[in-house]
Amino acid sequence: MNPAFEEALTARLRWVDVVVLSGIPGFEEQAEEAIQAAYDAVHALASKDVLIYQHYGPRAPSLLLDVPELADQYNLAHEVFTECYHRNAATGSLGEVSAAWLFPREPLGLPYSKWLASVQSHLASMMRVPCSQVWEVINKVSVGSAKYLLKGWSAGFGASQTAENIHWDYDEAVRFEEEEALRRHLEDLADTYAHIEAELWAGWRSDFEDDQRRLKEV
């Protein structure tokens, strides 16, 4: 089996654990650990693709596309690893880059994958949905983009505060969509009523003109 494909398949199968564990009450901690393991596997795949395989390139493998969380993390990791590779090559200090590319940072002291898993766990708790279902919410707002989250972690933002920011922005986005939908609905109603009124007036005018012609003929 192609080693790149084998690693991509392994990373994808790790998400099965996330889906299963996040759907079982009381297994929130295990679900968070499963998310971190899946992210670590994707980061490792991206690292080896840059340094060894050169098989998938900067776009996520098709195996990961049905899980946007993993696809986004692969794309971001591949970009970061590629930048590191060229920078090290230019300075003559090219060495092995490992999946520890996101080492613990102060003041959080958390690896990025663990921090991101914690963000998802907090957000799932706020929205009362499984961890495996919150990425759609995260992606719906600008503060939830993969690069924004990476910058947030690097800047030392707490996982719980980041989750609250995403939740607030999501609520605002939903409220805006609802207001836009209502506005379009009211515009459609106004157009419909205007069309009906115009047709009624046209019919009344036509009837009136017909009556006038008959009176003249009499």
C-alpha positions as CSV (number, residue, x, y, z in Angstrom):
1,M,0.0,0.0,0.0
2,N,1.2,3.5,-0.8
3,P,2.6,4.8,2.5
4,A,1.1,8.3,2.0
5,F,-2.3,6.8,1.3
6,E,-1.9,4.5,4.3
7,E,-1.3,7.5,6.6
8,A,-4.2,9.4,5.1
9,L,-6.5,6.4,5.7
10,T,-5.2,6.1,9.3
11,A,-5.9,9.8,10.0
12,R,-9.4,9.5,8.5
13,L,-10.2,6.4,10.5
14,R,-9.3,8.2,13.7
15,W,-12.2,10.5,13.1
16,V,-14.5,7.5,13.5
17,D,-13.4,7.5,17.1
18,V,-14.4,11.1,17.4
19,V,-17.8,10.6,16.0
20,V,-18.5,7.5,18.2
21,L,-17.1,9.0,21.4
22,S,-18.7,12.5,21.0
23,G,-22.1,10.8,20.7
24,I,-21.8,9.0,24.1
25,P,-22.8,11.1,27.2
26,G,-20.0,11.3,29.7
27,F,-17.2,10.6,27.2
28,E,-16.4,14.3,26.5
29,E,-12.8,14.0,27.7
30,Q,-12.2,10.9,25.5
31,A,-13.8,12.6,22.5
32,E,-11.4,15.6,23.0
33,E,-8.4,13.3,23.2
34,A,-9.6,11.5,20.0
35,I,-9.9,14.9,18.2
36,Q,-6.3,15.7,19.2
37,A,-5.1,12.3,18.0
38,A,-6.8,12.9,14.6
39,Y,-5.3,16.3,14.2
40,D,-1.8,15.0,15.2
41,A,-2.2,12.3,12.6
42,V,-3.1,14.8,9.9
43,H,-0.2,17.1,10.9
44,A,2.2,14.1,10.7
45,L,0.9,13.3,7.2
46,A,1.4,16.8,6.0
47,S,4.9,16.9,7.5
48,K,5.9,13.6,5.7
49,D,4.3,14.7,2.5
50,V,6.5,17.8,2.4
51,L,9.7,16.0,3.4
52,I,9.3,12.5,2.1
53,Y,6.2,11.5,0.1
54,Q,5.5,14.5,-2.0
55,H,2.4,12.7,-3.0
56,Y,-0.7,14.8,-2.1
57,G,0.8,18.3,-2.3
58,P,-0.8,21.4,-0.8
59,R,-4.4,20.2,-1.1
60,A,-5.9,17.7,1.3
61,P,-6.3,14.0,0.1
62,S,-9.7,13.1,-1.2
63,L,-10.0,10.7,1.8
64,L,-10.2,13.7,4.1
65,L,-12.5,16.0,2.2
66,D,-15.7,14.6,3.8
67,V,-14.3,15.8,7.2
68,P,-13.7,19.6,6.7
69,E,-11.8,19.7,10.1
70,L,-9.1,17.3,8.9
71,A,-8.9,18.8,5.4
72,D,-8.4,22.3,6.7
73,Q,-5.8,21.1,9.2
74,Y,-3.9,19.3,6.4
75,N,-3.9,22.3,4.1
76,L,-2.7,24.6,6.9
77,A,-0.1,22.2,8.1
78,H,1.2,21.6,4.6
79,E,1.6,25.3,4.0
80,V,3.4,25.8,7.3
81,F,5.7,22.8,6.7
82,T,6.5,24.0,3.2
83,E,7.5,27.5,4.5
84,C,9.7,25.9,7.1
85,Y,11.3,23.6,4.6
86,H,12.2,26.4,2.2
87,R,13.3,28.7,5.0
88,N,15.6,26.1,6.4
89,A,16.9,25.2,3.0
90,A,17.7,28.8,2.3
91,T,19.6,29.2,5.5
92,G,21.5,25.9,5.2
93,S,19.9,24.5,8.3
94,L,17.5,22.0,6.8
95,G,16.7,19.3,9.2
96,E,13.9,16.9,9.9
97,V,10.6,18.6,10.7
98,S,8.4,16.5,12.9
99,A,4.7,16.7,13.8
100,A,5.8,18.6,16.9
101,W,5.9,21.7,14.6
102,L,3.3,23.3,16.9
103,F,5.2,23.0,20.2
104,P,3.7,24.1,23.5
105,R,3.7,27.9,23.9
106,E,3.5,30.1,26.9
107,P,1.2,31.1,28.6
108,L,-1.0,28.2,27.5
109,G,1.6,25.4,27.5
110,L,-0.7,23.5,25.1
111,P,0.2,21.8,21.8
112,Y,-2.0,23.4,19.0
113,S,-3.8,20.1,18.4
114,K,-4.8,19.8,22.0
115,W,-5.8,23.5,22.2
116,L,-8.0,23.2,19.1
117,A,-9.6,20.1,20.4
118,S,-10.4,22.0,23.6
119,V,-12.0,24.8,21.6
120,Q,-14.2,22.3,19.9
121,S,-15.1,20.7,23.2
122,H,-16.1,24.0,24.8
123,L,-18.1,25.0,21.8
124,A,-19.9,21.7,21.7
125,S,-20.8,22.1,25.4
126,M,-22.2,25.6,24.7
127,M,-24.3,24.5,21.8
128,R,-25.2,21.1,23.3
129,V,-24.1,19.1,20.2
130,P,-21.4,16.4,19.7
131,C,-17.9,17.6,19.1
132,S,-17.9,16.1,15.7
133,Q,-20.7,18.5,14.6
134,V,-19.2,21.9,15.6
135,W,-16.8,22.5,12.7
136,E,-19.6,23.7,10.5
137,V,-20.2,26.4,13.2
138,I,-16.5,27.2,13.4
139,N,-16.2,27.6,9.6
140,K,-19.2,29.8,9.4
141,V,-17.5,32.7,11.0
142,S,-14.2,34.5,10.2
143,V,-12.8,34.0,13.7
144,G,-13.1,30.3,13.1
145,S,-10.9,30.0,10.1
146,A,-8.0,27.6,10.4
147,K,-5.4,30.4,10.1
148,Y,-7.2,32.6,12.5
149,L,-7.4,29.8,15.1
150,L,-3.7,29.1,14.6
151,K,-2.9,32.8,15.2
152,G,-5.2,32.8,18.3
153,W,-3.3,29.9,19.8
154,S,0.0,31.4,19.0
155,A,-1.1,34.7,20.7
156,G,-2.0,32.8,23.8
157,F,-5.8,33.0,23.6
158,G,-7.6,30.6,26.0
159,A,-9.6,27.8,24.5
160,S,-12.8,28.7,26.4
161,Q,-12.6,32.4,25.4
162,T,-12.0,31.5,21.8
163,A,-15.0,29.2,21.8
164,E,-17.1,32.0,23.3
165,N,-16.0,34.4,20.6
166,I,-16.8,31.9,17.9
167,H,-20.2,31.2,19.5
168,W,-21.0,34.9,19.7
169,D,-20.0,35.5,16.1
170,Y,-22.0,32.5,15.0
171,D,-25.1,33.9,16.8
172,E,-24.6,37.2,15.1
173,A,-24.2,35.5,11.7
174,V,-27.4,33.5,12.2
175,R,-29.2,36.6,13.3
176,F,-28.0,38.5,10.2
177,E,-29.1,35.6,7.9
178,E,-32.5,35.5,9.6
179,E,-33.0,39.3,9.2
180,E,-31.9,39.1,5.5
181,A,-34.3,36.2,4.9
182,L,-37.1,38.2,6.5
183,R,-36.2,41.2,4.4
184,R,-36.2,39.2,1.2
185,H,-39.5,37.6,2.2
186,L,-41.2,41.0,2.8
187,E,-39.8,42.3,-0.5
188,D,-41.2,39.2,-2.2
189,L,-44.6,39.8,-0.5
190,A,-44.6,43.4,-1.5
191,D,-43.8,42.5,-5.1
192,T,-46.5,39.9,-5.1
193,Y,-49.1,42.3,-3.8
194,A,-48.1,45.0,-6.2
195,H,-48.4,42.5,-9.1
196,I,-51.8,41.4,-7.9
197,E,-53.0,45.0,-7.5
198,A,-51.7,45.9,-10.9
199,E,-53.6,42.9,-12.5
200,L,-56.8,43.8,-10.6
201,W,-56.6,47.5,-11.7
202,A,-56.0,46.3,-15.3
203,G,-59.0,44.0,-15.1
204,W,-61.2,46.7,-13.6
205,R,-60.1,49.2,-16.2
206,S,-60.8,46.8,-19.0
207,D,-64.3,46.0,-17.6
208,F,-65.0,49.7,-17.2
209,E,-63.9,50.5,-20.8
210,D,-66.1,47.6,-22.0
211,D,-69.1,49.0,-20.1
212,Q,-68.4,52.4,-21.6
213,R,-68.3,51.1,-25.1
214,R,-71.6,49.2,-24.6
215,L,-73.3,52.3,-23.3
216,K,-72.2,54.3,-26.3
217,E,-73.5,51.6,-28.6
218,V,-76.9,51.8,-26.9
